[in-house]
Amino acid sequence: MRIKPAPGLSVRDPETKQLLPADGIDVPDDSILWNKILNDGDVVRVLAPASTSKDGGKA
């Protein structure tokens, strides 16, 4: 999943101690730590952009 800081917040990655970028980072879906931070409201989930394939998504 991709997460980014909630509006108005600065959030540090607990492992790297670096601030999360405004456009977010990818973290494991099953991460207990990141899911807790998400549930606390400190970060929000970034929705995946729509697929833009040349064939219009047809296989």
Secondary structure, DSSP 8 states (H G I E B T S, - for coil): -EEEE-TT---B-TTT--B--TT-EE--TT-HHHHHHHHHTSEEE--------TTTT--
